[in-house]
């Protein structure tokens, strides 16, 4: 069962990258633009490449490396000793959720812009939490 739940994450993670995380705009009068992980990264690469590299690692590479590593453990192609490193990668992916939450709080605190969370944030967070749970259950097994 853990194998298939983990393999499902290989589909759900890329979906969550393109799903809208936030709707943001300058005052509610001007309409809101949807921001996804991918669109956020695209704009970050133009303005702050170092932060873009960090977020790319947290949001894309860390979760996928962990998911692929868990799949290799589940199917017997990788030793279980690597599981502690994979669990650490999952915790790094949660840092991206923290950054998004921090941005929402800061922007709402300023009061000039409007920010609303969208369904993609819940999908992305759910994927990361599911990945952490799968690795924890794999560790117990």
Secondary structure, DSSP 8 states (H G I E B T S, - for coil): -HHHHHHHHHHHHHHHHHS--EEEEETGGG--EEE-HHHHHHHHHHH-HHHHHHHHIIIIIHHHHHHHHHHHHHTTSS-GGGHHHHHHHHHHHHHHHHHHHHHHHHHHHH-SEEEEE-HHHHHHHHHHHHHHHHHHHHHH-
